[in-house]
C-alpha cells in the first residue's frame, strides 16, 4: 500500500476505467432500445426493462460502497470490487449479443440486460471513491478533469463505432433499417466484443497498476441507516436532490426514448421498422449531443465565476429546456439536430455548474474513511431518474397514444420546476471563493 499523492499513471488508469465504463453505458443507450423493439412495441415495457438500470443503481452502489469502506483485504478496499465487477460486466456484454443472436424470449433478454446493469453497478461506488482515496485533495481537480474527459470520449467512441458499423452493414445488405442490416452481418457482435475488451482490460489494468493507500482505522462505524439519515436531513441537499432528480428525468426521457421520438417525428409511428430505420441517425445524434455537452461544459467555470452558482444553474437549465419546448413543433432531421445541439450545450453548462454543488453538499457530511458510501449515495441519486424516466415516460407515451413527441414538453416542464428549488437553497453560494 502507498500513501496519497499524484501520479499520472494512476490518474490515467482511473481515466481508462472511466472510459471503459462509459463505453459500456453507451452500448446500453445506443443499442438496447432498438434491440428490444424486435420483441415488443410497447413503450412502457421497453422503458420498464431499461429502467432496471435505475433500480439496481439505487440499491447496489450505496450498499456495496458502504461495505467497501470497511473491507479488510491485502488487495485494498476498492480494487476487488473493480476486478470482479469489470470481469462480470465484460461477460455480460457478450451475453447480451449472444442472447439476441440466439433469439431468446423477451424475459431472457431482459434478464441478460439486468445482469449487465448489476455487474456495472457492482463497482460504480468503488470507481468513484478510488480517486479521492488515492489523490490528495489539492490535486483532485486535475484528476477529475482527466477522468471526465475520458468518460465523454468513451461515449463518443462507442456511438461512432456503432454508427460506422451500421453504415457499412446498410451498404453491404441494401437494407434501409440500421439494426436489421447490422443483424444480417457479422458486424453486430463487434460493439459487444469491443465493450467487453475494454471493461475487462481496464479492470485488470487498474487491479494490477493502482495501489490504494492504507485503509484508515474506523473506530466508530456508523450504521447504514445512520449514514443515509445523516445525508438526507440537510434541507439544502434535499432541495438540490429533488431538483437534480427532475432535470435528470428530463435528460433520461430523451436518452431512453430517443429512437422512439425520432421514429414518431420522422415517420409518424415508433414501429419496429421505423425504430430500426432511425438507429443510425440516433447514434449520430447521441454523438452530437456529447460533443455539444463538452462545448457547454468548457465555459462552465467562466460562467460560474461571472454569474455565481445559482444563476449559472438557471442559465444552463433554461438553455436545456427551451429546445425541448420547441420539440413539440419540430418535423425535420435538421430541426431535431439543431434542437439537440442547443440542448446539449445547456446540459453541459448545467453539469459544470451543478457538479461542484454535489461535491460541496456531500463534503459537508463526508469523512475521510467513508468515501465509498457517500459516493455510492451520489450514484444512487443519479440512478433514480433512470428508473422514473423509463417507467413514467413509457406510461406517458402509451397513454398519449404512442405519441413520443409529448416527452419533449414534459421534459422541459420538469427542468423549469427544478430551477426554483435551486434558487431557494440557502447555502448554495456559501463555498464560493
C-alpha positions as semicolon CSV with decimal commas, in nm:
position;residue;x (nm);y (nm);z (nm)
1;X;0,000;0,000;0,000
2;X;0,107;0,357;-0,061
3;X;0,007;0,699;0,060
4;X;-0,183;0,965;-0,128
5;X;-0,014;1,176;-0,391
6;X;-0,047;1,247;-0,762
7;X;0,070;1,005;-1,027
8;X;-0,017;1,040;-1,394
9;X;-0,005;0,665;-1,429
10;X;-0,261;0,626;-1,153
11;X;-0,485;0,901;-1,292
12;X;-0,467;0,762;-1,646
13;X;-0,551;0,418;-1,508
14;X;-0,864;0,558;-1,343
15;X;-0,942;0,752;-1,662
16;X;-0,915;0,429;-1,862
17;X;-1,159;0,269;-1,618
18;X;-1,396;0,562;-1,668
19;X;-1,357;0,530;-2,045
20;X;-1,443;0,159;-2,034
21;X;-1,750;0,214;-1,818
22;X;-1,874;0,489;-2,050
23;X;-1,832;0,254;-2,345
24;X;-2,047;0,003;-2,157
25;X;-2,320;0,252;-2,072
26;X;-2,312;0,392;-2,427
27;X;-2,360;0,040;-2,563
28;X;-2,672;0,015;-2,349
29;X;-2,802;0,357;-2,452
30;X;-2,721;0,307;-2,819
31;X;-2,838;-0,048;-2,889
32;X;-3,068;-0,179;-2,615
33;X;-3,381;0,014;-2,722
34;X;-3,370;-0,089;-3,091
35;X;-3,291;-0,449;-2,995
36;X;-3,586;-0,451;-2,754
37;X;-3,803;-0,321;-3,039
38;X;-3,758;-0,662;-3,201
39;X;-3,952;-0,809;-2,907
40;X;-4,225;-0,555;-2,828
41;X;-4,372;-0,227;-2,949
42;X;-4,488;-0,119;-2,601
43;X;-4,300;0,191;-2,483
44;X;-4,394;0,101;-2,125
45;X;-4,247;-0,249;-2,149
46;X;-3,927;-0,127;-2,313
47;X;-3,898;0,165;-2,072
48;X;-3,955;-0,059;-1,770
49;X;-3,686;-0,305;-1,879
50;X;-3,436;-0,024;-1,939
51;X;-3,536;0,128;-1,604
52;X;-3,393;-0,177;-1,431
53;X;-3,063;0,007;-1,457
54;X;-3,204;0,277;-1,232
55;X;-3,350;0,032;-0,980
56;X;-3,021;-0,156;-0,950
57;X;-2,830;0,173;-0,936
58;X;-3,039;0,292;-0,642
59;X;-2,981;-0,022;-0,436
60;X;-2,637;-0,161;-0,517
61;X;-2,387;0,132;-0,509
62;X;-2,491;0,267;-0,165
63;X;-2,478;-0,083;-0,013
64;X;-2,153;-0,202;-0,169
65;X;-1,995;0,140;-0,127
66;X;-2,082;0,121;0,243
67;X;-1,933;-0,224;0,286
68;X;-1,623;-0,149;0,080
69;X;-1,532;0,121;0,335
70;X;-1,473;-0,143;0,600
71;X;-1,327;-0,417;0,378
72;X;-1,001;-0,551;0,519
73;X;-0,803;-0,701;0,233
74;X;-0,443;-0,704;0,117
75;X;-0,583;-0,613;-0,226
76;X;-0,740;-0,291;-0,098
77;X;-1,094;-0,176;-0,031
78;X;-1,197;-0,085;-0,386
79;X;-0,991;-0,294;-0,630
80;X;-1,152;-0,632;-0,552
81;X;-1,493;-0,488;-0,642
82;X;-1,349;-0,328;-0,957
83;X;-1,185;-0,653;-1,068
84;X;-1,494;-0,869;-1,010
85;X;-1,737;-0,611;-1,148
86;X;-1,530;-0,545;-1,460
87;X;-1,494;-0,914;-1,541
88;X;-1,865;-0,981;-1,495
89;X;-1,965;-0,670;-1,692
90;X;-1,748;-0,780;-1,985
91;X;-1,901;-1,126;-1,978
92;X;-2,250;-0,974;-1,956
93;X;-2,186;-0,759;-2,266
94;X;-2,107;-1,073;-2,465
95;X;-2,415;-1,244;-2,316
96;X;-2,641;-0,963;-2,443
97;X;-2,526;-1,020;-2,801
98;X;-2,546;-1,398;-2,761
99;X;-2,899;-1,383;-2,620
100;X;-3,020;-1,165;-2,907
101;X;-2,844;-1,370;-3,173
102;X;-2,992;-1,692;-3,031
103;X;-3,340;-1,542;-3,028
104;X;-3,411;-1,596;-2,658
105;X;-3,756;-1,481;-2,537
106;X;-3,809;-1,127;-2,409
107;X;-3,782;-1,236;-2,045
108;X;-3,444;-1,397;-2,107
109;X;-3,315;-1,093;-2,293
110;X;-3,439;-0,863;-2,015
111;X;-3,265;-1,076;-1,752
112;X;-2,942;-1,057;-1,951
113;X;-2,968;-0,676;-1,955
114;X;-3,037;-0,681;-1,579
115;X;-2,725;-0,890;-1,521
116;X;-2,523;-0,634;-1,717
117;X;-2,664;-0,349;-1,506
118;X;-2,589;-0,538;-1,186
119;X;-2,232;-0,611;-1,295
120;X;-2,168;-0,249;-1,387
121;X;-2,303;-0,124;-1,055
122;X;-2,100;-0,373;-0,851
123;X;-1,812;-0,128;-0,877
124;X;-1,972;0,209;-0,951
125;X;-1,918;0,347;-0,600
126;X;-1,570;0,198;-0,576
127;X;-1,464;0,356;-0,906
128;X;-1,585;0,698;-0,788
129;X;-1,428;0,659;-0,443
130;X;-1,089;0,538;-0,563
131;X;-0,987;0,879;-0,697
132;X;-1,024;1,072;-0,367
133;X;-0,880;0,769;-0,190
134;X;-0,557;0,784;-0,390
135;X;-0,520;1,152;-0,493
136;X;-0,452;1,425;-0,243
137;X;-0,709;1,700;-0,201
138;X;-0,525;1,976;-0,383
139;X;-0,480;1,766;-0,698
140;X;-0,828;1,615;-0,729
141;X;-0,950;1,881;-0,971
142;X;-0,684;1,789;-1,227
143;X;-0,751;1,419;-1,179
144;X;-1,125;1,466;-1,208
145;X;-1,084;1,668;-1,528
146;X;-0,877;1,398;-1,696
147;X;-1,117;1,123;-1,587
148;X;-1,423;1,319;-1,701
149;X;-1,264;1,387;-2,042
150;X;-1,201;1,016;-2,097
151;X;-1,554;0,930;-1,984
152;X;-1,707;1,153;-2,251
153;X;-1,459;1,011;-2,502
154;X;-1,592;0,664;-2,421
155;X;-1,944;0,768;-2,518
156;X;-1,827;0,922;-2,843
157;X;-1,614;0,619;-2,928
158;X;-1,898;0,368;-2,895
159;X;-2,159;0,581;-3,071
160;X;-1,914;0,648;-3,353
161;X;-1,819;0,281;-3,383
162;X;-2,180;0,165;-3,388
163;X;-2,280;0,430;-3,642
164;X;-1,988;0,333;-3,868
165;X;-2,075;-0,036;-3,850
166;X;-2,441;0,030;-3,925
167;X;-2,343;0,237;-4,229
168;X;-2,122;-0,048;-4,353
169;X;-2,399;-0,300;-4,291
170;X;-2,655;-0,091;-4,480
171;X;-2,417;-0,058;-4,774
172;X;-2,347;-0,432;-4,771
173;X;-2,705;-0,555;-4,742
174;X;-2,906;-0,277;-4,906
175;X;-3,138;-0,291;-4,605
176;X;-3,266;0,054;-4,502
177;X;-3,324;-0,035;-4,137
178;X;-2,999;0,007;-3,945
179;X;-3,032;-0,262;-3,680
180;X;-3,188;-0,509;-3,921
181;X;-2,897;-0,454;-4,160
182;X;-2,646;-0,489;-3,876
183;X;-2,810;-0,813;-3,762
184;X;-2,765;-0,960;-4,110
185;X;-2,388;-0,914;-4,096
186;X;-2,106;-1,024;-3,865
187;X;-2,074;-0,658;-3,760
188;X;-2,341;-0,676;-3,487
189;X;-2,109;-0,862;-3,250
190;X;-1,826;-0,607;-3,281
191;X;-1,962;-0,337;-3,042
192;X;-2,028;-0,602;-2,778
193;X;-1,686;-0,764;-2,814
194;X;-1,509;-0,427;-2,809
195;X;-1,705;-0,324;-2,499
196;X;-1,616;-0,650;-2,325
197;X;-1,250;-0,599;-2,413
198;X;-1,239;-0,252;-2,258
199;X;-1,441;-0,346;-1,948
200;X;-1,226;-0,648;-1,868
201;X;-0,898;-0,491;-1,977
202;X;-0,947;-0,172;-1,775
203;X;-1,047;-0,363;-1,462
204;X;-0,741;-0,586;-1,484
205;X;-0,516;-0,287;-1,554
206;X;-0,641;-0,094;-1,250
207;X;-0,618;-0,401;-1,031
208;X;-0,255;-0,459;-1,128
209;X;-0,132;-0,100;-1,151
210;X;-0,321;0,110;-0,897
211;X;-0,215;0,082;-0,535
212;X;-0,451;0,201;-0,266
213;X;-0,329;0,376;0,050
214;X;-0,357;0,206;0,384
215;X;-0,721;0,181;0,489
216;X;-0,788;0,426;0,774
217;X;-0,895;0,286;1,107
218;X;-1,268;0,322;1,170
219;X;-1,322;0,347;1,542
220;X;-1,698;0,402;1,537
221;X;-1,859;0,281;1,220
222;X;-2,199;0,437;1,161
223;X;-2,487;0,209;1,071
224;X;-2,631;0,202;0,720
225;X;-2,941;0,385;0,840
226;X;-2,741;0,649;1,027
227;X;-2,526;0,723;0,725
228;X;-2,827;0,766;0,496
229;X;-3,007;0,981;0,750
230;X;-2,700;1,200;0,804
231;X;-2,717;1,295;0,435
232;X;-3,087;1,343;0,370
233;X;-3,162;1,552;0,681
234;X;-2,989;1,853;0,528
235;X;-3,262;2,064;0,366
236;X;-3,038;2,226;0,106
237;X;-2,924;1,881;-0,005
238;X;-3,284;1,765;-0,031
239;X;-3,377;2,067;-0,242
240;X;-3,085;2,005;-0,472
241;X;-3,153;1,632;-0,484
242;X;-3,516;1,695;-0,582
243;X;-3,406;1,942;-0,850
244;X;-3,139;1,704;-0,980
245;X;-3,394;1,424;-0,997
246;X;-3,620;1,640;-1,213
247;X;-3,357;1,753;-1,463
248;X;-3,202;1,406;-1,487
249;X;-3,552;1,267;-1,554
250;X;-3,582;1,518;-1,837
251;X;-3,245;1,404;-1,974
252;X;-3,336;1,036;-1,944
253;X;-3,666;1,091;-2,128
254;X;-3,454;1,182;-2,430
255;X;-3,179;0,926;-2,370
256;X;-3,410;0,628;-2,313
257;X;-3,670;0,707;-2,579
258;X;-3,467;0,891;-2,844
259;X;-3,525;0,625;-3,110
260;X;-3,898;0,629;-3,045
261;X;-3,901;1,010;-3,058
262;X;-3,713;1,014;-3,388
263;X;-3,929;0,744;-3,545
264;X;-4,251;0,918;-3,440
265;X;-4,145;1,263;-3,563
266;X;-3,998;1,147;-3,895
267;X;-4,228;0,855;-3,981
268;X;-4,541;0,903;-3,773
269;X;-4,505;0,596;-3,552
270;X;-4,246;0,409;-3,345
271;X;-4,299;0,071;-3,511
272;X;-4,019;-0,183;-3,511
273;X;-3,933;-0,100;-3,871
274;X;-3,931;0,276;-3,810
275;X;-3,724;0,249;-3,492
276;X;-3,464;0,038;-3,669
277;X;-3,467;0,280;-3,963
278;X;-3,359;0,569;-3,737
279;X;-3,094;0,377;-3,542
280;X;-2,804;0,520;-3,740
281;X;-2,943;0,873;-3,706
282;X;-2,997;0,820;-3,335
283;X;-2,634;0,716;-3,284
284;X;-2,519;1,021;-3,479
285;X;-2,735;1,250;-3,266
286;X;-2,610;1,089;-2,944
287;X;-2,254;1,161;-3,054
288;X;-2,351;1,517;-3,149
289;X;-2,516;1,568;-2,811
290;X;-2,199;1,453;-2,634
291;X;-1,988;1,697;-2,836
292;X;-2,233;1,977;-2,754
293;X;-2,213;1,887;-2,384
294;X;-1,836;1,925;-2,398
295;X;-1,874;2,264;-2,568
296;X;-2,117;2,374;-2,299
297;X;-1,908;2,242;-2,013
298;X;-1,586;2,416;-2,122
299;X;-1,709;2,770;-2,042
300;X;-1,899;2,644;-1,739
301;X;-1,631;2,755;-1,496
302;X;-1,616;3,102;-1,652
303;X;-1,994;3,136;-1,634
304;X;-1,983;3,023;-1,272
305;X;-1,720;3,287;-1,190
306;X;-1,919;3,561;-1,365
307;X;-2,273;3,478;-1,254
308;X;-2,233;3,260;-0,945
309;X;-2,363;2,907;-0,897
310;X;-2,730;2,992;-0,866
311;X;-2,755;3,194;-1,188
312;X;-2,529;2,960;-1,384
313;X;-2,752;2,661;-1,300
314;X;-3,061;2,857;-1,406
315;X;-2,892;2,963;-1,730
316;X;-2,790;2,606;-1,814
317;X;-3,136;2,474;-1,725
318;X;-3,310;2,727;-1,947
319;X;-3,083;2,656;-2,245
320;X;-3,153;2,286;-2,194
321;X;-3,531;2,335;-2,157
322;X;-3,609;2,578;-2,441
323;X;-3,522;2,337;-2,728
324;X;-3,747;2,079;-2,563
325;X;-4,037;2,322;-2,576
326;X;-3,958;2,366;-2,945
327;X;-3,953;1,986;-2,973
328;X;-4,333;1,976;-2,980
329;X;-4,327;2,157;-3,316
330;X;-4,021;2,018;-3,498
331;X;-4,073;1,797;-3,802
332;X;-3,738;1,751;-3,980
333;X;-3,397;1,594;-3,918
334;X;-3,233;1,936;-3,938
335;X;-3,462;2,078;-3,670
336;X;-3,404;1,778;-3,443
337;X;-3,027;1,814;-3,489
338;X;-3,033;2,184;-3,403
339;X;-3,260;2,129;-3,102
340;X;-3,044;1,853;-2,953
341;X;-2,727;2,052;-3,022
342;X;-2,858;2,353;-2,830
343;X;-2,992;2,129;-2,553
344;X;-2,650;1,963;-2,526
345;X;-2,480;2,298;-2,471
346;X;-2,731;2,379;-2,197
347;X;-2,679;2,038;-2,039
348;X;-2,303;2,092;-2,039
349;X;-2,342;2,427;-1,862
350;X;-2,586;2,273;-1,614
351;X;-2,350;1,985;-1,537
352;X;-2,048;2,215;-1,498
353;X;-2,242;2,434;-1,256
354;X;-2,413;2,156;-1,062
355;X;-2,125;1,914;-1,006
356;X;-1,948;2,149;-0,760
357;X;-2,275;2,176;-0,566
358;X;-2,293;1,798;-0,527
359;X;-1,935;1,789;-0,407
360;X;-1,990;2,070;-0,158
361;X;-2,303;1,917;-0,008
362;X;-2,152;1,569;0,019
363;X;-1,830;1,703;0,167
364;X;-2,031;1,857;0,448
365;X;-2,117;1,503;0,564
366;X;-1,821;1,304;0,430
367;X;-1,547;1,164;0,647
368;X;-1,212;1,055;0,511
369;X;-1,275;0,688;0,577
370;X;-1,624;0,683;0,428
371;X;-1,578;0,787;0,065
372;X;-1,731;0,463;-0,065
373;X;-2,067;0,502;0,100
374;X;-2,107;0,869;0,011
375;X;-2,007;0,820;-0,349
376;X;-2,246;0,527;-0,353
377;X;-2,527;0,753;-0,238
378;X;-2,426;1,010;-0,501
379;X;-2,458;0,748;-0,775
380;X;-2,796;0,642;-0,638
381;X;-2,923;0,997;-0,680
382;X;-2,836;0,974;-1,049
383;X;-2,993;0,630;-1,092
384;X;-3,337;0,718;-0,953
385;X;-3,422;0,934;-1,259
386;X;-3,335;0,642;-1,487
387;X;-3,591;0,430;-1,304
388;X;-3,856;0,702;-1,300
389;X;-3,799;0,816;-1,658
390;X;-3,817;0,465;-1,801
391;X;-4,140;0,369;-1,628
392;X;-4,325;0,702;-1,624
393;X;-4,200;0,803;-1,969
394;X;-4,317;0,476;-2,120
395;X;-4,655;0,504;-1,947
396;X;-4,698;0,864;-2,065
397;X;-4,622;0,767;-2,424
398;X;-4,869;0,477;-2,413
399;X;-5,139;0,698;-2,257
400;X;-5,074;0,960;-2,526
401;X;-5,148;0,706;-2,799
402;X;-4,779;0,622;-2,859
403;X;-4,704;0,990;-2,921
404;X;-4,337;1,011;-2,825
405;X;-4,327;1,383;-2,904
406;X;-4,506;1,454;-2,575
407;X;-4,186;1,373;-2,384
408;X;-4,024;1,696;-2,504
409;X;-4,261;1,949;-2,339
410;X;-4,294;1,734;-2,028
411;X;-3,916;1,718;-2,003
412;X;-3,897;2,096;-2,035
413;X;-4,158;2,134;-1,760
414;X;-3,954;1,915;-1,524
415;X;-3,648;2,135;-1,572
416;X;-3,849;2,451;-1,517
417;X;-3,991;2,306;-1,194
418;X;-3,638;2,222;-1,076
419;X;-3,488;2,568;-1,111
420;X;-3,688;2,740;-0,830
421;X;-3,574;2,464;-0,591
422;X;-3,213;2,554;-0,662
423;X;-3,292;2,923;-0,626
424;X;-3,436;2,863;-0,277
425;X;-3,126;2,686;-0,145
426;X;-2,987;2,892;0,143
427;X;-2,620;2,794;0,134
428;X;-2,564;2,747;-0,235
429;X;-2,305;3,024;-0,264
430;X;-2,152;2,962;0,081
431;X;-1,838;2,792;-0,055
432;X;-1,776;3,039;-0,335
433;X;-1,433;3,197;-0,315
